[in-house]
């Protein structure tokens, strides 16, 4: 740094900032800029937790009643043509003496069939709720103070 950089520029009263941080005016007065620290605070978003959503299957036993039908053969005679009981036609008889098959009829019955099907039954919505709070922050700040030492006879204004 040269001495020229620390002096004022001409007699026209212009102010020039020099590399030493001081301002000089046309009457050789010196201005000093004081600095102080300030707190500049803001909130930054950071990941603080990871949540895993899982589904589990819960089994339960259910009993339901299913109505089923089956066919039974019923032989009906008109009232006047009821045959006389014959020993070979007694109910429960397995004796086939003197009998022959006149007609065959297939009887049907219903059998329950169970099918388990997975269907959607509920839609669940996940909501992230933001909780707001205030956090107090305490910080030590620095501030410049001026210290001027002069003869006691010279008045100083600051």
KEMI-782103 format. One record per atom (N, C-alpha, C, O, CB): x negated, y negated, z negated. Coordinates in steps of 0.001 Angstrom, whole numbers, padded with zeros to 6 digits, always signed. Glycine has a CB too. Layout:
// KEMI-782103
XYZ;...
***
This chain:
// KEMI-782103
-000837+001163+000000;+000000+000000+000000;-000893-001241+000000;-001831-001322-000792;+000958+000010-001210;-000620-002182+000855;-001433-003400+000898;-000812-004481+000030;+000362-004398-000330;-001587-003904+002345;-001594-005486-000304;-001084-006581-001131;-000022-007369-000393;+000844-007974-001025;-002218-007507-001556;-000070-007376+000934;+000896-008120+001719;+002303-007537+001546;+003283-008281+001582;+000491-008116+003197;+002413-006243+001364;+003717-005615+001226;+004386-005980-000102;+005608-005874-000209;+003580-004105+001344;+003641-006396-001094;+004206-006695-002394;+004560-008169-002548;+005092-008549-003591;+003246-006286-003474;+004290-009013-001561;+004578-010449-001662;+005810-010772-000853;+006283-009953-000065;+003379-011299-001179;+006339-011994-001053;+007540-012414-000331;+007221-012712+001106;+006062-012926+001462;+008169-013631-000985;+008218-012727+001917;+008043-012976+003345;+008446-014413+003636;+009633-014680+003825;+008880-011975+004205;+007541-015311+003678;+007804-016682+004080;+008459-017518+003010;+008797-017039+001927;+008649-016692+005282;+008632-018807+003350;+009198-019781+002419;+010647-020060+002708;+011185-021046+002204;+008420-021065+002464;+011308-019232+003502;+012704-019503+003876;+013706-018955+002864;+014912-019072+003084;+012996-018912+005239;+013255-018369+001778;+014166-017894+000725;+014726-016518+000966;+015626-016105+000234;+015291-018838+000572;+014249-015784+001947;+014765-014437+002195;+014259-013474+001129;+013193-013665+000544;+014356-013946+003599;+015036-012456+000898;+014685-011457-000107;+014198-010220+000619;+014835-009755+001564;+015897-011125-001041;+013082-009692+000182;+012531-008492+000804;+012327-007449-000291;+011782-007756-001352;+011184-008801+001556;+012758-006227-000038;+012524-005138-000982;+011172-004538-000660;+010892-004172+000482;+013655-004056-000917;+010347-004442-001674;+009000-003935-001470;+008924-002498-001936;+009850-001996-002573;+007968-004798-002208;+007840-001843-001627;+007676-000437-001962;+007592-000187-003459;+007702+000964-003882;+006449+000099-001298;+007406-001196-004261;+007334-000985-005707;+008709-001002-006363;+008795-000879-007585;+006455-002042-006343;+009812-001153-005580;+011164-001095-006112;+011658-002417-006646;+012766-002462-007181;+011236-000080-007186;+010902-003509-006534;+011318-004813-007044;+011640-005728-005878;+011090-005586-004786;+010223-005438-007942;+012549-006680-006128;+012894-007673-005113;+012287-009000-005546;+012313-009359-006724;+014455-007791-004919;+011735-009728-004560;+011155-011037-004850;+011961-012087-004085;+012364-011860-002944;+009628-011092-004460;+012185-013206-004703;+012906-014292-004045;+011939-015415-003722;+010752-015316-004033;+014065-014809-004929;+012434-016497-003094;+011575-017588-002642;+010922-018351-003798;+009882-018984-003610;+012377-018546-001793;+011512-018299-004972;+010909-019040-006099;+010042-018138-006967;+009804-018441-008136;+012003-019684-006960;+009570-017032-006400;+008713-016045-007059;+009367-015377-008264;+008671-014833-009121;+007437-016698-007492;+010710-015413-008339;+011403-014644-009363;+011420-013169-008963;+011333-012843-007779;+012847-015177-009574;+011529-012318-009908;+011506-010891-009632;+012830-010294-010098;+013258-010521-011229;+010294-010195-010331;+013471-009532-009220;+014682-008809-009593;+014328-007333-009707;+013640-006786-008844;+015834-009040-008552;+014797-006690-010768;+014548-005274-010991;+015899-004565-011034;+016818-004998-011729;+013732-005036-012314;+016004-003500-010303;+017237-002706-010300;+017097-001598-011332;+016180-000779-011276;+017533-002112-008881;+018033-001595-012275;+018037-000529-013275;+018901+000617-012770;+019863+000392-012036;+018552-001048-014651;+018571+001821-013150;+019321+003007-012736;+019831+003741-013962;+019230+003690-015035;+018447+003943-011871;+020952+004422-013780;+021473+005277-014839;+022060+006526-014207;+022421+006530-013030;+022537+004532-015694;+022150+007555-014977;+022731+008805-014491;+024228+008797-014746;+024704+008246-015738;+022067+010029-015168;+024942+009406-013853;+026390+009558-014009;+026736+011026-013827;+026034+011763-013134;+027174+008665-012989;+027811+011434-014449;+028280+012816-014289;+029175+012860-013059;+030158+012126-012963;+029048+013325-015571;+028830+013708-012146;+029669+013980-010986;+030085+015442-011118;+029264+016349-010979;+028910+013691-009606;+031355+015656-011385;+031825+017017-011655;+032960+017373-010716;+033774+016524-010354;+032280+017162-013119;+033003+018610-010334;+034099+019151-009540;+034199+020649-009841;+033297+021243-010431;+033880+018886-008001;+035284+021221-009432;+035497+022654-009673;+035194+023417-008386;+035653+023042-007306;+036963+022939-010159;+034429+024475-008513;+034138+025358-007390;+034855+026678-007619;+034952+027163-008747;+032604+025577-007220;+035346+027241-006548;+036059+028511-006644;+035058+029656-006545;+034308+029756-005575;+037142+028628-005535;+035055+030512-007554;+034175+031685-007581;+035016+032923-007853;+036020+032857-008563;+033055+031529-008661;+034610+034036-007293;+035281+035307-007553;+034971+035728-008980;+033805+035815-009363;+034838+036405-006536;+036000+035988-009764;+035767+036376-011158;+036310+037766-011469;+035969+038341-012503;+036399+035362-012092;+037143+038310-010596;+037652+039661-010857;+038110+040278-009547;+038489+039577-008610;+038818+039637-011892;+038068+041595-009500;+038595+042346-008380;+039678+043266-008921;+039469+043988-009896;+037472+043148-007643;+040813+043231-008289;+041942+044034-008739;+042216+045093-007681;+042301+044789-006491;+043209+043149-008997;+042350+046319-008116;+042633+047425-007205;+044063+047876-007460;+044428+048210-008587;+041616+048611-007396;+044863+047883-006411;+046253+048321-006516;+046312+049751-005997;+045944+050027-004855;+047230+047374-005712;+046779+050652-006845;+046882+052058-006445;+048319+052535-006629;+049089+051984-007417;+045902+052945-007267;+048642+053556-005890;+049949+054188-006043;+049732+055587-006585;+048776+056267-006210;+050735+054223-004692;+050608+056007-007455;+050531+057367-007957;+051895+058010-007775;+052924+057336-007766;+050081+057401-009450;+051881+059282-007635;+053119+060031-007416;+053542+060652-008732;+052770+061356-009383;+052939+061123-006316;+054771+060384-009108;+055350+060933-010324;+056399+061945-009880;+057289+061615-009096;+055971+059805-011249;+056300+063162-010372;+057267+064186-009985;+058320+064337-011071;+058051+064132-012255;+056566+065535-009721;+059497+064691-010654;+060591+064934-011586;+061453+066056-011023;+061507+066284-009814;+061436+063639-011827;+062110+066733-011917;+062992+067823-011522;+064406+067279-011386;+064886+066550-012254;+062939+068991-012549;+065067+067635-010298;+066454+067231-010098;+067269+068457-009746;+066816+069333-009009;+066575+066149-008992;+068452+068508-010271;+069371+069597-009966;+070594+068996-009295;+071216+068073-009821;+069765+070399-011253;+070926+069524-008145;+072124+069065-007453;+072971+070284-007114;+072459+071400-007022;+071764+068250-006166;+074256+070066-006932;+075182+071153-006577;+075574+070984-005122;+076050+069926-004708;+076453+071156-007502;+075370+072031-004361;+075707+072009-002940;+076874+072969-002732;+076742+074159-003016;+074470+072403-002043;+077995+072488-002251;+079114+073403-001995;+078826+074272-000758;+078470+073760+000304;+080436+072604-001799;+078984+075566-000914;+078768+076492+000199;+080041+077316+000394;+080829+077505-000533;+077529+077423-000064;+080216+077790+001602;+081397+078602+001915;+080950+079945+002490;+079859+080074+003047;+082338+077859+002917;+081833+080947+002338;+081604+082227+002992;+082955+082782+003430;+083997+082513+002833;+080858+083227+002045;+082888+083540+004461;+084119+084110+005007;+084385+085459+004340;+083471+086246+004095;+084024+084267+006558;+085625+085693+004063;+086059+086994+003554;+087157+087509+004481;+087954+086737+005015;+086568+086895+002060;+087179+088802+004656;+088184+089402+005538;+089430+089716+004723;+089376+090390+003694;+087634+090691+006227;+090515+089223+005197;+091805+089466+004554;+092716+090138+005592;+092908+089623+006694;+092443+088118+004004;+093257+091267+005227;+094188+091970+006119;+095583+091744+005577;+095867+092036+004415;+093857+093511+006223;+096440+091228+006415;+097816+090951+006012;+098772+091784+006886;+098605+091898+008101;+098135+089419+006133;+099719+092323+006251;+100747+093094+006953;+102061+092365+006819;+102347+091726+005806;+100859+094543+006397;+102846+092476+007858;+104208+091953+007679;+104937+092819+006645;+104637+094005+006512;+104992+091932+009047;+105858+092256+005940;+106521+092955+004832;+107117+094297+005242;+107063+095249+004463;+107608+092084+004256;+107673+094399+006419;+108333+095652+006799;+107368+096698+007322;+107753+097860+007458;+109379+095383+007840;+106139+096336+007617;+105253+097329+008205;+104094+097686+007293;+103009+098001+007782;+104727+096831+009518;+104288+097648+005994;+103230+098008+005065;+103065+099515+005113;+104024+100239+004843;+103543+097516+003615;+101868+100020+005453;+101683+101474+005535;+101675+102103+004147;+101322+101468+003154;+100376+101810+006270;+102066+103337+004112;+102046+104060+002843;+100605+104338+002483;+099753+104532+003350;+102867+105381+002921;+100351+104353+001205;+098982+104571+000763;+098531+105959+001159;+099237+106943+000940;+098857+104377-000753;+097394+106028+001723;+096794+107282+002142;+095534+107458+001320;+094844+106477+001044;+096492+107305+003683;+095211+108693+000916;+094035+108872+000065;+092759+108345+000689;+091852+107962-000049;+093860+110320-000262;+092637+108304+002009;+091386+107857+002622;+091327+106331+002754;+090285+105792+003128;+091220+108503+003997;+092439+105615+002450;+092442+104159+002562;+092400+103479+001206;+092614+102271+001098;+093660+103700+003322;+092124+104259+000178;+092042+103660-001154;+090827+102745-001206;+089751+103089-000717;+091962+104754-002263;+091012+101615-001787;+089951+100619-001858;+088723+101197-002565;+088850+101871-003588;+090447+099353-002587;+087546+100934-002020;+086312+101423-002599;+085913+102782-002068;+084856+103292-002440;+086437+101482-004080;+086705+103378-001226;+086401+104703-000711;+085368+104601+000382;+085451+103735+001252;+087661+105393-000194;+084402+105480+000338;+083382+105522+001381;+083593+106729+002278;+082779+107031+003150;+081976+105556+000767;+084675+107390+002050;+084988+108601+002830;+085503+108177+004201;+086458+107405+004282;+086046+109502+002091;+084905+108654+005256;+085311+108281+006606;+085997+109424+007336;+086001+109464+008566;+084112+107817+007397;+086569+110341+006595;+087258+111477+007217;+088471+110948+007965;+089239+110150+007425;+087680+112547+006151;+088641+111377+009171;+089759+111010+010033;+089871+109498+010258;+090973+109004+010494;+091046+111529+009441;+088774+108756+010191;+088860+107317+010445;+087998+106985+011641;+087026+107673+011951;+088421+106491+009202;+088363+105968+012266;+087552+105495+013375;+087524+103968+013345;+088432+103334+012807;+088102+106021+014736;+086464+103378+013934;+086308+101924+013940;+087167+101384+015071;+086997+101754+016232;+084799+101495+014109;+088090+100504+014712;+088987+099920+015704;+088432+098583+016179;+088472+098295+017375;+090408+099742+015123;+087904+097742+015249;+087357+096428+015604;+086237+096088+014637;+086225+096521+013485;+088462+095326+015579;+085311+095312+015135;+084204+094831+014298;+084276+093317+014274;+084455+092670+015305;+082806+095325+014832;+084138+092783+013118;+084168+091326+012977;+082983+090906+012118;+082742+091493+011063;+085520+090837+012349;+082238+089886+012565;+081086+089392+011810;+081569+088287+010873;+082255+087357+011296;+079955+088868+012769;+081207+088399+009619;+081543+087392+008617;+080330+086489+008398;+079187+086939+008473;+081991+088060+007278;+080589+085224+008131;+079523+084237+007948;+079579+083621+006556;+080627+083571+005911;+079621+083137+009011;+078447+083168+006131;+078395+082413+004885;+077372+081276+005047;+076447+081368+005853;+078021+083346+003675;+077554+080242+004290;+076621+079116+004324;+075521+079344+003299;+075765+079830+002195;+077354+077775+004052;+074305+078983+003690;+073143+079113+002814;+072581+077706+002606;+072377+076978+003577;+072053+080094+003425;+072334+077322+001383;+071790+075974+001181;+070360+075862+001711;+069528+076733+001456;+071824+075605-000307;+070091+074826+002423;+068753+074523+002912;+068347+073203+002267;+069110+072237+002293;+068701+074446+004495;+067171+073159+001699;+066692+071950+001010;+065497+071403+001777;+064527+072113+002041;+066307+072252-000485;+065589+070137+002124;+064497+069435+002787;+064176+068209+001943;+065062+067410+001640;+064870+069038+004269;+062918+068061+001566;+062495+066895+000799;+061908+065906+001794;+060975+066227+002530;+061453+067276-000330;+062465+064699+001808;+062042+063676+002755;+061593+062448+001970;+062211+062088+000968;+063191+063316+003751;+060537+061819+002415;+060045+060602+001767;+060618+059403+002504;+060436+059251+003712;+058480+060555+001751;+061308+058560+001761;+061938+057371+002342;+061559+056158+001499;+061339+056301+000296;+063495+057533+002419;+061476+054975+002090;+061192+053781+001285;+062388+053468+000390;+063537+053521+000831;+060860+052562+002197;+062111+053145-000854;+063204+052831-001765;+063028+051487-002459;+063985+050963-003030;+063334+053916-002796;+061827+050917-002424;+061626+049648-003099;+060440+048938-002449;+059436+049567-002115;+061392+049855-004628;+060564+047638-002275;+059466+046836-001760;+058973+045958-002897;+059755+045255-003537;+059903+045979-000521;+057671+046004-003144;+057075+045272-004247;+056183+044185-003670;+055405+044440-002751;+056274+046216-005188;+056293+042981-004204;+055477+041872-003734;+054458+041521-004810;+054807+041337-005976;+056355+040642-003376;+053196+041431-004404;+052132+041053-005320;+051910+039558-005201;+051763+039033-004098;+050823+041837-005026;+051886+038871-006334;+051738+037420-006358;+050516+037072-007189;+050351+037566-008305;+053011+036730-006925;+049663+036221-006642;+048520+035718-007392;+048933+034369-007949;+049209+033436-007194;+047221+035610-006496;+048976+034266-009256;+049389+033047-009935;+048146+032313-010426;+047289+032915-011073;+050354+033362-011115;+048041+031040-010132;+046887+030246-010554;+047223+029545-011859;+048157+028746-011928;+046481+029213-009462;+046459+029849-012880;+046629+029216-014178;+045731+027986-014233;+044557+028057-013869;+046301+030207-015339;+046263+026881-014677;+045490+025645-014735;+045152+025327-016189;+045971+025502-017091;+046269+024471-014082;+043930+024858-016385;+043505+024424-017712;+042419+023381-017535;+041874+023222-016442;+042999+025625-018577;+042108+022680-018590;+041060+021665-018557;+039882+022166-019394;+040061+022743-020466;+041587+020284-019089;+038688+021932-018881;+037472+022350-019562;+036656+021098-019841;+036359+020323-018932;+036658+023390-018714;+036298+020910-021100;+035476+019762-021455;+034014+020105-021238;+033545+021173-021631;+035724+019331-022917;+033297+019176-020600;+031881+019359-020315;+031134+018223-020985;+031509+017058-020852;+031597+019401-018774;+030085+018559-021699;+029275+017549-022359;+027884+017567-021740;+027280+018628-021580;+029211+017792-023897;+027383+016391-021396;+026095+016282-020719;+025342+015084-021291;+025955+014080-021652;+026279+016141-019175;+024036+015185-021375;+023194+014074-021824;+022755+013295-020594;+022214+013871-019650;+021954+014583-022647;+022985+011985-020602;+022667+011140-019468;+021515+010204-019823;+021385+009763-020964;+023901+010339-019025;+020690+009912-018832;+019567+008987-019022;+019935+007641-018426;+020664+007565-017437;+018259+009539-018374;+019424+006577-019038;+019693+005220-018592;+018408+004424-018735;+017698+004569-019730;+020862+004568-019402;+018101+003593-017764;+016891+002779-017845;+017150+001548-018696;+018198+000913-018580;+016409+002371-016439;+016210+001218-019535;+016234+000003-020350;+015008-000818-019964;+013950-000268-019659;+016247+000334-021901;+015162-002117-019981;+014036-002991-019672;+013351-003426-020952;+014000-003714-021958;+014496-004215-018868;+012067-003468-020897;+011281-003962-022018;+010361-005046-021456;+009497-004767-020625;+010461-002797-022727;+010553-006282-021915;+009766-007414-021412;+008933-007968-022560;+009461-008309-023619;+010688-008527-020800;+007649-008053-022340;+006743-008601-023338;+006171-009905-022776;+005556-009898-021710;+005599-007577-023702;+006363-011007-023470;+005860-012317-023037;+005311-013076-024234;+005385-012624-025376;+006977-013139-022341;+004768-014223-023939;+004372-015130-025018;+005660-015607-025674;+006681-015743-025000;+003497-016350-024485;+005627-015862-026977;+006853-016310-027660;+007312-017673-027164;+008464-018040-027393;+006629-016364-029170;+006476-018416-026511;+006873-019755-026075;+007572-019732-024726;+008156-020747-024345;+005662-020664-026007;+007544-018628-023980;+008134-018569-022647;+009570-018008-022814;+009755-016912-023343;+007250-017666-021656;+010578-018776-022354;+011952-018272-022460;+012208-017177-021410;+011769-017301-020266;+012970-019435-022286;+012912-016117-021794;+013226-015015-020894;+014756-014855-020856;+015421-014801-021891;+012518-013679-021356;+015281-014782-019643;+016732-014555-019481;+016929-013186-018826;+016326-012878-017798;+017408-015702-018610;+017764-012394-019431;+018090-011095-018810;+019392-010576-019314;+019828-009499-018905;+017001-010070-019071;
***
